[in-house]
Amino acid sequence: MGGVTELFFIMILIAAFAFAPLGYFIYRFTKESGKPFGEIEPHGDSPSAVNDFAEKAIKFVQDKFAKK
């Protein structure tokens, strides 16, 4: 019966290490009132040269296809 008890404790230790990152994330999420890593900027709100270039390229291609 000692083998079952030892196995139980080993499995509890493995589970604790496996779920520790999830517990940490939940702790941080609830600590900051639903913001897990503090104030972060939402995606797409900041101007970007790459986004501007992509928009111009898409508009150019759309104009070329619209003329045909």
Beta strands, then each sheet from edge to edge (+ up, - down):
end
